[in-house]
Amino acid sequence: MDIQKLKTFFMWCTIMNGALLLLWTIMCVFAMDWVYRTQCRWFPMPKESFTVVMYSFLGLFKIFVLTFNAIPYVALLIMG
């Protein structure tokens, strides 16, 4: 596998995971009550706990996207 294919791969991984992160963030900011009602059917928990879990996973996902998608893509761009 050459560097050009790796660049393309990490570019699309970064775009798709970034879009998912953006969608998740928008859902958490603007539709948290709807998400809570939807998820509470399967996983009953207090709303305060749900909010902490959602924002914790959101932060963890952001770290993973940056670490495993964006940083390798930028490194491949620098390499050249």
Secondary structure, DSSP 8 states (H G I E B T S, - for coil): --HHHHHHHHHHHHHHHHHHHHHHHHHHHH-HHHHHHHHHTTS---HHHHHHHHHHHHHHHHHHHIIIIIHHHHHHHHH-
